[in-house]
Amino acid sequence: MVLWVVASLVLAAGIAPWLYQGGREFAELAQAQGYTGVAGWLGMACRRATFGRFFNRSLLLAALILLPVMFRRLRALRHPGERVWPGGAPGPGTWQSGAAQGLLGAVIACGAVCGLGVVLTGLGAFTAAPVVPGATRLLSQAVLPAVVVSVVEEWLFRGLLLGLWLRVAQPLAAALGSSLVFAFLHFLAPPGDGMAEPLAALAGFRHLGGILLHFTDPRFVVADFLTLFTIGWILAGARLRTGRLWLCMGMHSGWVIAFKVFHLTHVKVVAGPLAWWWIGDNLRSGLLPLAALGLSTWICHLVLRRGAYQSKVTPA
C-alpha cells in the first residue's frame, strides 16, 4: 500500500508537466475556436488552473493507472476478515440506523466546532465579517459542497483505502497508514507563489520536493498537518467501531460545514490574543481545534457505548 502511494507520487511528478502543457494548449484552442458547453467549460478550467492543480490531477491519474497492480497484489493475500476496534459491532444493519448514526455524528461534530468558534470570537481571535452571506450562498458554498466532499472522501479513504489496508495489516496499523495518507493528500501545495518553468521535464519533481519541504516546518506540522491526521484517525476509528461509513460521513460533514460557515461569516483578527499553536489562520488549525475534535469524538463514543445507534447484526 505504501509502495502504491509512493509510486503514484513519482509517476504523477513525471507526467504533470505533460498534462500541464496539454491543458494549456487545449485552453488556447478552446478560446480560439469559441468552444461552448462542456468543452468550453473545460477550456476555461484549464486556463485558470495552476501547475499545482494539474499535479493533483496527475496524481489521481497515476493512482488509477497503478490501481490494477495493487489489486493483483492484494488478491494474492488472504483476507483476514472484518476487523474492528474492541467493543465494536460491525454489521449491515438498516439504512434507518445508518442514517441515525450519520445525523448524530453531523450534529455533534458541527456543534463542537461551532462552540469553539463562539469561544474564540469571545476571546477576540475572530470577529464578524463585514458582509455576512445570505442563506442561499451558505447553502451553495458551505453545506452542499461539504456533504458531497465528505461522502466522496469517506468512500475513498475509509471505504476503499482503509478496507484494502485491512487486508494486509492490523486495525491500528491500517488506521495509522490511511490517516497519514489522508492528511498528506490534503496538503499537495508547496509554500510559495507558484512554479517557475512549469513546462520543464523535472517541474513535477521540483513541485513534489516543495511539498515534502513543507513538512520540515514545525509550525505547519503542529498547526495544520496534525489536525488533518487527527481527523483521519478519528474517522478511521468510527469506521472500524461501527463497521459502516454512516458515522464517518456524518462527522466529516458536520466538521466541514462548521468550518466553512464560520469562515464565511468571520475573519481572523490580526495579532489576536492567542499564539499560533493555539489557533492558526483558520478554525481548522491549532491545538484548540484538536480539542474540539476530541470533544465531539468523546460524545459520539458515549452514545455508541449506550448502544442506541450501534450497528445490529441480523441473525442468519
N, C-alpha and C positions, 0 to 999 in steps of 0.2 A: 504494500500500500504506500509506504514512504517512497519507494523507488518510483512508483507511478506518479506521485506528486512531483518529485524532483525531475523526472524525465519530462513531464508536461511543462514545467517551467523552462527547462533547457530548450525544448522544441519550440515553445512559444517565443523565446528570445531569438531563435533563428528565423522564424517566419514573420515576425512582427514588422520588420522593415518592408518586406514584400507586400504584406497586406496593407500597410500604410500607403505605399506607392500606388497600389491598385485602387484603394479607396479615393485617393486624391484625383487620380485620372478619371475615375467614374464620376466624381463630383463635377469636374470640369466639363465632361461630356454631357452630363445631365443638364447643366446650366446652359451650355451652348445649344443643345437640341430642344431645350424647353420642355423637358420631361414633366409629366404630371402624375398624379396618383401615387402608387406605391414607389415607382421608380423615382419620381420627383422627391418624395419624402426621404428615400434612401440617399439620394444625391445630396440633399441638404444636410442630412445627418452626417454623412462622410465629410462634408465641407466644414462642419462645426467641430468635429471630433478631434481631440488631441492625440498625440502619439500614445499616451497612457491608455486612452480608450481602445485604440487598436491593439495594444499589448494585451489588455484584458480579454478582448475578443479572440486574440490569437491563443491565449491560454485555454479558453473554452474549447476552441477547435482542436488544440493539441490534446486536451484531456479526452475528447471524444475519439480522436484517432487512436489513442493508446488504450482506450477502454476495452476493446476485444482482447488485447494481450493480458490485461489484468483478469478478465473473466476466465480466460483459459487457465490461468494460474490458480484461480480460486476453485475452479471445478475439480482440480486435482487434489484439493484439500477436503478432508472430512468435515462436514458441517456438524459442530458440536451441539446444535440445538439452541433454543432461545435461552439467553442468559439475562438475569435481571439482578437488580440490587437486592440485598437481603430485605425481606419483608414485602417485596413487590408481588403483584398478582397479575401477570400478563394474561391477556385473553381477548377474544374477538369482541365480546360484549355487544351492545346495541349502539346504533347511531345516536339514540337519545342520551345514553350515559356518556358517550364521547363528546357530544355537543355540550353537555353539562360540564364536563371537565374543561373544555375549551373556554366556555363562558366564564367559569370560575377563575381560570388562570388569567384571562384577559382583565377581568375586573380587579383582581388582587394586584397584578403587575402594574396596571395603569394607575391604580390608587396609590401604590407605594412611590412611584416616580413623581406623580402629581404632588403628593405630600412633600417630597424632597424639594420640588420647585417652589412650593409655598414657603417652606422654611428658608431657602436660600434667598428668595425675594425679600422676606422679612429681615434677613441679615444684611441686605444691601448688596449681595453679589450679582443680582439681576434686577432689572426694572422693566416695567411695562413698555412694549414697543410703541413708538409714536403713532403708528397706524395699525390697528388690530384688524386682521382679515375677517371677513364675514363667514357665516356658516357654510356657504357653498364652497368657498375656497378652502376652508379647513377640511371639508369632506373630500374634495378632489385632490388636495396636495398632501394630506396627512392620513386620513382614515383609510380611504380606499387603497392607496399605494402600500400602506403598512400591512393591510390584510393580505394583499396579493403577494408582496415580497416575503412575508412571513410564511405563507403556505408553500411557496416555491422553495425557499431556503430550508424549511424543515423537511420537506420531501427529499431534498438533495443531501443535506448534511446529516440529519438524524434518521432519515429513512434509508436512503441508498448508501451513503458513505459509512455511517456507523454500522448499518446492517452488514455490509461487506467486511468491515473491520472485525466484527464479532466472529467471523468465520475462522480467523487466524489468531485471535488474542482474547485474553480475559476481559471482563467488563471494564475494569479500571483502566487498563492499557488502551482499550478501544475508545473509551470516553476521553482519555487524555489526548490520544492522537487526533481524533476527529475535532476536538475543541481547538487544538493548536492550528490545524488546517483552516478551520472556520475563522479564527481570529486573523491568521496571516492573510487570507484571501480578501479580507476587508481592508487591507492596507497595501494595495498594489499601486500606490502612487508615491514615488520618492519625494523628499523635500526639494523645493526649488520651483522655478517658473517654467519648466518645460525642457524639451530635449533639443540640444543643438545637433545639427546634421542628422535628422531622423531617417534619411534615406541611406545612411552608411550601413555597410553589411553588419557591423558589430553594434549598431544602435540598440538593438534589443538586449544585448548582454550588458551594455552600459546602463540601460534602464533597470535591468534586474539587479545590477550591482548597487545602484542608488537605493533600490527598495531594501536590500539587505543592510546597507549602511545606515538606513533609518533606524534599525534595531540596535545600533550602538549608542543611541541617545537615551540615557536613563529616564529623562522626563517623558519621552514618548512611551517607553515601556511601562512606566508606572501609571501615567495618567490616561493612556489610551489602550494599548495592547492588552494590559492586564484586565481591563473591564470587558473587552470583547472575548477574551479567553474565559473569563468567569461566566459570561452569558452562555457561551458554548458548553461549558462544563455543567451548568445548571440544567440546560435543555437536554443534554445527553442523559443526565440523571433522571429527568422526568420521563424521557423515552424508555429508559431501562426499568424504571419503577412501575410504570403503568403498562408497558408493552404496546403502547399506541402513540400516535402523533398528535392527538387532540389537545392534550395539555400543553405540549411544546408549542403548537401553533397559537394557542390562546395566550400563553405568557409572552411569546415573541411579539404577537400583535399588540398586546397591551403596552409593553415597553416602548415599541416603536411609535405607536400612536401618541403616547405621552411625551416622548422626546420631540416629535415633530410639532405637535400642537403647542408645546411650551415655547419652542424656539421660533414659531411663527408669531407668537404673542408677547415674547420677552426678548430683551437684549442684554448681553453681558456688560456689567459696569467696569469700565477701565480702571485699573488699580483698585479693585474691590478689596474688601476686608479679609478675604481668605486667601491663603497661599495656594499655589498652583497644584500642590499634591492633594489638597482637599477637594478642589473643584477646578477643572481645566477650562478650556474655552467654551465648552458646552456642557449640557446636563448629562452627557454620556461619558465624560472622562473625569478621573479623580477618585479619591478614596470614598467620598461621601456617596457617589452613585453606587459604588460597590456595596455600601451599607444598605441602600435602598433595594438593590437586587437580593441581598441576603435576607432582608425582612420579608419581601414577597415570597421568596422560596420557603422560608420557615413557616409562613402562614399556610401556603399550599401543602406543605408536609404535614402540618397539624390536621388539616381537613382530610388528607388522604389516610392518615392513621385512624381516623374515625370510621373510615370505610364507606362514607356516603357516596363518594364518587369513584371508588375503586373499580377497575375493570372486573367483570364477572366472567368466569369460565363456564360455558354451558356444558353440562354433563353429556357424554357421548351416549 
